[in-house]
Amino acid sequence: MVEGPLHPLEKKVLRALVERPGGLTLEELAREAGIEIDQARRVIEWLRSRGLLEVEERTRLSYRLGDNGLRAVEEGLPERRLLEILLLGGGKIDMADLVRKGGLSKDEFDAGIGRLVGSGSIEIEGRTVKFVKDNIDSYRYERLLRRIGELDEVFEEQLDEEERAILHELKRRSGYIVPMKHKGVYVRPSLPADELKDLVVEEGIEEITALTPEILADGRWRHVKLTGIDVTTPVPSLYPGREHPISTYSRMVRRAFLSMGFEEVCGGVLQTSFWNFDVLYTPQDHPARDLQDTFYIEGVSLDDVPSDIVDNVGHTHENGWITGSRGWGYEWDAGEARRILLRTHTTVLTVKALHALRSRPLVKVFSIGRVFRNEKADAKHLVEFHQIEGIVKSKNANLRQLMGYISEFYRKLGFTKVKFWPTYFPYTEPSLQIMVHVDELDRWLELGGMGIFRPEVTIPLGVKDPVLAWGLGLERIVMLALGIHDARRLYDNRLSWLRGVSMCQS
């Protein structure tokens, strides 16, 4: 026998379990009972103390898309893509041409060919691949991959029998499906169903939590029971406007540098190749300047190539000028330097500030801004993203000071373990990679690069003192802080994710 009356929330939970005597997860129970998760947790403890519920922890598996699965959603499965190339070629193609046009890794190509041969869709005679019949059924597989991608993750019990069979096949393919373990609470009643019904159903009596004008007007108040009100019950969730995480962490970065005595510099996204490449001693035939890596803009002109340094930069490229370098040994083209582009880094802003403030004995500036790269977006690469750049110019600047600045910056963002590895960057020497230890992952991750500007960069600008420089990725910091593994999620404007992001204390 249950001691004392049941709270209305307890009755709601028990009513939900009457319909599902086999038990429910915490999330399912809250949804079925129409209450908040926090309310459900509290009510479960009440009912367990009364001996009405049994609670256990279970591990459930969910599934997300891996890198190959994401690619298959966008471009199709390897066997489908290879078959389409074969059909476009008239049903007959040389194996080498199929390899080249497929654009697949060796493992993906071999697997795709194997499935086509196994299904009887193609025949291979020597080095020639011939179409026989479209026997592959890739659409069901691609449909399930799209569904998982749209939901972000699925539990196996959400799938029907056919989908579970397809999922089992996809798990055998490397990089398509990533299993995720979830530890959760599972709740079931400790009473038989008949006894449970007797507790929560009072024949002929309706329980209400509030008297309304309608109930008073129609006289229904005479036949209902007004229950007590729990003033500690959480109110419904509201979703007012809020700041995007990128803006939040930009402000944190800005505040960290300002607290260290730096000035912020800003500038337009359109820049000349002179400032974006030439001043930084990037040769005019460097691959980074190709259309495949850089967005060039036509029909626009900028008059921001200073006459006092243009010859210095040109001579440095050609023969090293007075920098002690041999230069690149080609004839520098001033016309190429005046081409307009979307900036590929924000170093262009800090190096402009270095030239403008060259007469100061001490220069400490930083910038946060959008940059643009002409490459395909994936989980780790974006076409448009943010960079954090900074420089320090002083007579006694050295590498130890640079390591101190960067260590202190990351400490202000919550990363206490920082180390540096020697590396190569084209316009700094010496150069270091910045490695930060992420406790949650128990791993060291690369978060940026730094070094001391080469004389080929500083001397043409009229700067004789050493200049410390660094470049960091903002998105990578945000992804680590929020536990995100796909950079595209930061910008897909998914309200369910944006509403659930824990706002940092800033």
C-alpha positions in Angstrom: 0.0 0.0 0.0 1.3 3.4 -1.0 1.6 5.8 1.9 0.2 9.3 1.4 -1.5 10.8 -1.7 0.4 10.9 -5.0 1.6 14.2 -6.4 0.0 15.2 -9.8 3.5 14.8 -11.4 3.8 11.3 -9.9 0.5 10.4 -11.4 1.5 11.7 -14.9 4.7 9.5 -14.8 2.8 6.4 -13.6 0.1 7.0 -16.3 2.8 7.0 -18.9 4.2 3.7 -17.6 0.7 2.1 -17.5 0.8 2.4 -21.3 4.4 1.1 -21.5 4.8 -1.5 -18.6 8.0 -2.8 -20.2 9.7 0.5 -19.3 11.0 3.7 -20.8 14.2 5.7 -21.0 14.3 9.0 -19.0 13.9 11.0 -22.2 10.9 8.9 -23.4 9.3 9.0 -20.0 9.5 12.8 -19.9 8.0 13.1 -23.4 5.2 10.6 -22.8 4.3 12.3 -19.5 4.5 15.8 -21.0 7.0 17.1 -18.4 10.5 18.5 -18.5 13.6 16.3 -18.1 14.5 17.8 -14.7 10.9 17.2 -13.5 11.1 13.6 -14.6 14.4 13.1 -12.7 12.9 14.5 -9.5 9.6 12.5 -9.8 11.6 9.3 -10.5 13.4 9.7 -7.2 10.1 10.3 -5.4 8.5 7.2 -6.9 11.6 5.1 -6.3 11.6 6.0 -2.6 8.0 4.8 -2.5 9.0 1.5 -4.0 6.9 2.1 -7.2 9.7 2.3 -9.7 12.9 0.4 -10.6 15.7 2.3 -12.2 18.8 1.0 -14.0 21.6 2.4 -16.2 21.9 1.0 -19.7 24.3 1.6 -22.5 22.6 2.3 -25.9 24.3 2.7 -29.3 23.6 5.5 -31.7 25.1 6.0 -35.2 26.5 9.0 -37.0 28.0 9.5 -40.4 31.7 9.1 -40.9 33.8 11.0 -43.5 33.0 8.5 -46.2 29.3 8.5 -45.3 29.2 12.3 -45.5 30.8 12.1 -49.0 28.3 9.5 -50.1 25.4 11.7 -49.1 26.8 14.5 -51.3 28.1 12.5 -54.2 26.6 9.0 -54.0 28.1 5.6 -53.2 31.3 4.6 -55.0 29.6 1.8 -57.0 26.9 4.2 -58.2 29.4 6.9 -59.2 31.5 4.4 -61.1 28.5 3.0 -62.9 27.3 6.5 -63.9 30.8 7.2 -65.4 30.7 3.9 -67.3 27.2 4.7 -68.7 28.3 8.2 -69.7 31.2 6.6 -71.6 28.8 4.5 -73.7 28.9 1.4 -71.5 32.5 0.6 -72.1 35.7 2.2 -70.6 39.3 1.5 -70.0 40.1 0.7 -66.4 42.7 3.5 -66.1 40.2 6.0 -67.4 37.7 4.8 -64.9 40.2 5.1 -62.1 41.1 8.7 -63.2 37.5 9.9 -63.7 36.2 8.2 -60.5 38.3 10.4 -58.2 38.2 7.7 -55.5 40.8 6.4 -53.1 42.2 3.0 -53.9 40.1 1.3 -51.2 36.9 2.9 -52.3 37.6 2.1 -56.0 38.4 -1.5 -55.3 35.3 -1.9 -53.1 33.0 -0.2 -55.7 34.4 -2.3 -58.6 34.0 -5.4 -56.4 30.3 -4.7 -55.7 29.6 -4.0 -59.4 31.2 -7.3 -60.4 29.5 -9.2 -57.6 26.1 -7.9 -58.6 26.6 -8.8 -62.2 26.4 -5.1 -63.3 29.7 -5.1 -65.1 32.2 -7.5 -66.7 36.0 -6.9 -66.9 37.9 -8.2 -70.0 41.6 -7.5 -69.6 41.8 -3.7 -68.9 38.3 -3.0 -70.3 35.2 -2.5 -68.1 31.8 -3.3 -69.8 28.3 -2.5 -68.6 26.0 -5.5 -68.4 22.9 -4.5 -66.3 22.1 -2.1 -63.5 21.8 -4.6 -60.7 23.0 -2.5 -57.8 20.5 -1.2 -55.3 22.4 1.8 -53.9 19.4 4.1 -53.5 18.1 2.4 -50.3 21.6 2.7 -48.8 21.9 6.4 -49.8 18.4 7.1 -48.5 19.4 5.8 -45.1 22.6 7.7 -45.1 20.7 10.9 -45.9 18.3 10.2 -43.1 21.1 9.7 -40.6 22.7 12.9 -41.8 19.5 14.9 -41.5 18.9 13.6 -37.9 22.6 14.0 -37.0 22.4 10.6 -35.2 19.9 7.7 -35.0 19.4 4.9 -32.5 18.9 1.4 -33.9 15.4 1.2 -32.4 14.4 4.2 -34.6 14.9 2.1 -37.7 12.7 -0.6 -39.2 13.8 -4.1 -40.0 15.0 -3.3 -43.6 16.9 -0.2 -42.4 18.6 -2.1 -39.7 19.8 -4.7 -42.2 21.2 -1.9 -44.4 22.8 -0.3 -41.4 24.5 -3.6 -40.6 25.9 -3.7 -44.1 27.1 0.0 -44.0 28.9 -0.7 -40.7 31.1 -3.1 -42.6 32.3 -0.3 -44.9 35.2 1.7 -43.4 34.4 5.3 -42.5 30.7 5.3 -43.4 29.0 4.8 -40.0 30.4 5.8 -36.6 28.9 4.1 -33.5 28.4 6.3 -30.4 27.8 4.9 -26.9 25.2 6.5 -24.6 24.8 5.7 -21.0 21.2 6.4 -19.9 18.6 5.8 -17.2 15.9 3.2 -17.9 12.7 3.2 -15.8 10.1 0.5 -15.3 7.2 0.0 -12.8 7.7 -2.3 -9.9 4.0 -3.1 -9.6 1.7 -5.2 -11.9 -0.2 -3.2 -14.5 -3.6 -3.6 -12.7 -2.3 -2.3 -9.4 -0.6 0.6 -11.2 -3.9 1.6 -12.8 -5.7 1.6 -9.5 -3.1 4.2 -8.2 -3.5 6.7 -11.0 -7.1 6.4 -12.0 -9.9 7.8 -9.9 -13.2 7.0 -11.6 -15.5 10.0 -12.2 -13.1 12.6 -10.8 -11.2 15.0 -13.0 -8.1 16.7 -11.6 -7.2 20.2 -12.5 -4.4 22.5 -11.5 -6.2 25.9 -12.1 -9.7 27.3 -12.0 -10.5 29.1 -15.3 -13.4 31.4 -16.2 -14.8 28.6 -18.4 -14.8 26.0 -15.6 -16.6 28.5 -13.3 -19.1 29.5 -15.9 -20.3 26.0 -16.9 -20.4 24.7 -13.3 -17.8 22.0 -13.9 -15.9 23.2 -10.8 -18.5 21.3 -8.7 -17.3 17.9 -10.1 -13.5 18.3 -10.3 -10.7 18.1 -7.9 -8.3 21.0 -7.6 -4.8 19.6 -7.0 -2.0 21.3 -5.2 0.5 23.4 -7.2 4.3 22.7 -7.1 5.8 26.2 -7.1 9.3 24.7 -7.7 8.3 23.2 -11.1 10.5 24.7 -13.9 8.7 27.0 -16.3 8.6 26.1 -20.0 11.8 26.7 -22.0 11.9 30.1 -23.8 14.2 30.8 -26.8 14.9 34.5 -27.0 17.4 36.0 -29.4 21.0 35.1 -28.4 24.5 35.7 -29.6 26.1 33.2 -32.0 29.0 31.2 -30.5 31.5 32.6 -33.1 30.6 36.1 -31.8 30.9 35.1 -28.2 34.4 33.6 -28.7 35.5 36.5 -30.8 34.8 38.7 -27.9 36.7 36.4 -25.6 39.7 36.5 -27.9 39.5 40.3 -28.2 39.3 40.8 -24.5 42.3 38.4 -23.9 44.6 40.4 -26.2 43.4 43.8 -25.0 44.1 42.8 -21.4 47.7 42.0 -22.6 48.2 45.5 -23.9 47.5 44.9 -27.6 45.6 47.2 -30.0 43.1 45.8 -32.5 43.4 46.6 -36.2 40.7 46.1 -38.9 40.5 46.3 -42.6 38.5 45.3 -45.7 38.1 41.8 -47.1 39.2 43.1 -50.5 43.0 43.4 -50.7 45.7 43.7 -53.3 48.0 40.8 -54.0 50.8 43.2 -53.0 49.8 43.2 -49.4 48.3 39.7 -49.3 51.3 37.9 -51.0 54.2 40.1 -52.2 55.0 41.9 -49.0 55.0 38.6 -47.2 57.7 37.4 -49.7 55.4 34.9 -51.4 56.8 34.4 -55.0 54.4 35.4 -57.8 54.4 31.8 -59.2 53.6 30.2 -55.9 50.7 27.7 -56.0 48.8 29.6 -53.3 48.2 32.3 -55.8 46.4 30.0 -58.3 42.7 30.4 -58.9 42.2 27.0 -57.3 43.3 28.5 -54.0 42.4 32.2 -54.1 39.3 34.1 -55.1 40.3 37.0 -57.5 37.9 39.9 -58.1 37.5 41.6 -61.5 36.2 45.1 -62.2 37.5 46.5 -58.9 40.6 48.6 -58.3 42.4 49.6 -55.1 45.0 52.3 -54.7 46.8 51.1 -51.7 50.3 50.1 -53.0 52.6 52.6 -51.3 55.1 54.1 -53.6 57.8 54.3 -50.9 58.1 50.5 -50.5 56.9 49.1 -53.9 60.5 49.1 -55.4 61.9 47.7 -52.1 59.5 44.7 -52.3 60.1 44.2 -56.0 64.0 44.2 -55.7 63.7 41.8 -52.7 61.8 39.3 -54.8 64.2 39.6 -57.7 67.7 39.6 -56.0 67.2 40.0 -52.3 68.0 43.7 -52.3 69.7 44.6 -49.0 68.1 41.9 -46.9 71.0 39.4 -47.2 68.9 37.1 -49.3 69.3 36.0 -52.9 65.7 36.6 -53.6 63.6 34.4 -55.9 65.6 35.2 -59.1 62.8 36.2 -61.4 61.5 39.5 -62.8 58.9 40.9 -60.4 55.6 42.1 -62.1 54.0 45.2 -60.5 50.8 44.5 -62.4 50.5 41.1 -60.8 50.9 42.7 -57.4 47.9 45.0 -58.1 45.4 42.2 -58.7 42.4 42.3 -56.3 41.4 39.3 -54.2 39.4 38.2 -51.2 42.1 38.1 -48.5 43.4 34.6 -47.7 44.6 35.5 -44.2 44.4 38.4 -41.8 48.2 38.8 -41.7 47.6 41.4 -44.4 46.0 43.6 -41.7 48.8 43.3 -39.2 51.6 43.8 -41.8 49.8 46.9 -43.0 49.8 48.2 -39.4 53.5 47.3 -39.1 54.3 49.6 -42.0 52.0 52.4 -40.8 53.4 52.3 -37.2 57.1 51.5 -38.2 58.4 54.6 -36.4 57.1 53.4 -33.0 59.6 51.7 -30.8 57.0 49.2 -29.7 54.1 47.9 -31.8 51.6 45.3 -30.4 48.6 44.7 -32.6 46.1 41.9 -33.3 43.2 41.3 -35.7 40.2 38.9 -35.9 38.5 38.7 -39.3 37.1 36.6 -42.0 39.3 35.0 -44.6 38.5 33.1 -47.8 40.0 30.1 -49.5 38.9 28.5 -52.8 38.6 24.9 -51.6 35.9 22.3 -51.1 34.1 22.5 -47.7 34.2 19.4 -45.5 34.3 18.6 -41.8 37.7 20.3 -41.3 37.8 22.9 -44.1 35.6 25.9 -44.9 35.5 28.4 -47.8 35.0 31.3 -45.4 36.3 31.2 -41.8 38.0 33.4 -39.2 41.7 33.9 -38.4 43.4 35.5 -35.4 46.6 37.3 -36.2 49.1 39.3 -34.2 52.5 40.9 -34.2 54.9 42.4 -31.7 57.7 44.7 -32.8 60.4 45.8 -30.4 64.1 46.1 -30.2 64.6 43.2 -27.9 61.8 40.9 -29.2 62.8 37.2 -29.2 61.3 33.7 -29.5 61.0 33.2 -25.7 58.8 36.4 -25.5 56.7 35.0 -28.3 56.2 31.7 -26.5 55.2 33.7 -23.4 52.6 35.8 -25.2 50.9 32.8 -26.8 51.0 30.7 -23.6 49.4 33.6 -21.7 46.7 34.0 -24.4 45.7 30.4 -24.3 45.7 30.4 -20.5 43.1 33.2 -20.6 41.0 30.9 -22.8 41.2 28.0 -20.4 44.1 26.0 -22.0 46.8 25.6 -19.4 49.1 23.1 -21.2 50.8 24.6 -24.2 54.0 23.5 -26.0 55.8 24.4 -29.3 57.3 22.3 -32.1 59.8 23.6 -34.7 58.3 23.7 -38.2 58.5 25.7 -41.5 56.5 28.7 -42.6 57.3 30.7 -45.7 57.6 34.2 -44.1 58.9 33.5 -40.6 62.3 32.1 -39.4 62.5 30.5 -36.9 58.9 29.0 -37.0 57.0 27.0 -34.5 53.7 25.1 -34.3 51.5 25.8 -31.3 50.3 22.6 -29.6 47.6 22.7 -26.9 46.6 19.8 -24.6 42.9 19.2 -24.5 42.1 17.3 -21.3 38.7 16.1 -22.5 40.3 14.3 -25.4 43.6 13.6 -23.6 45.4 14.7 -26.8 47.8 17.4 -28.0 46.3 19.3 -30.9 47.8 21.9 -33.3 46.0 25.2 -33.0 48.2 27.6 -35.0 51.6 28.7 -36.1 54.1 31.5 -35.1 57.6 32.8 -35.7 59.8 35.8 -36.3 59.3 37.6 -39.6 62.2 37.1 -42.1 64.2 40.1 -43.1 62.7 39.8 -46.6 59.4 40.9 -45.0 60.5 43.6 -42.5 63.4 45.4 -44.2 61.4 46.5 -47.3 58.8 48.0 -45.0 61.4 50.1 -43.3 61.4 48.0 -40.1 64.8 47.1 -38.6 63.7 45.6 -35.2 62.7 41.9 -34.9 58.9 41.3 -35.3 57.1 38.4 -33.6 54.1 37.1 -35.6 51.4 34.4 -35.2 48.2 33.1 -36.8 45.5 31.1 -35.1 42.2 29.6 -36.2 39.1 30.9 -34.3 36.8 28.1 -35.5 39.1 25.4 -34.1 39.1 27.0 -30.7 35.2 27.1 -30.8 35.0 23.5 -31.9 37.2 22.3 -29.1 35.3 24.4 -26.5 31.9 23.1 -27.7 32.9 19.5 -28.5 32.1 19.8 -32.3 33.8 17.6 -34.8 32.4 19.1 -38.0 33.3 22.7 -38.8 30.2 23.1 -41.0 27.9 22.8 -38.0 29.0 26.3 -36.8 27.4 27.8 -39.9 24.5 25.6 -40.8 22.1 27.7 -38.7 20.4 24.6 -37.1 18.2 26.1 -34.4 18.1 22.9 -32.4 21.8 23.1 -32.0 22.1 26.9 -31.5 19.4 26.8 -28.8 21.3 24.1 -26.9 24.8 25.6 -27.0 26.0 26.3 -23.5 26.9 29.9 -23.4 30.3 30.6 -21.9 30.8 33.0 -19.1 32.3 36.0 -20.8 
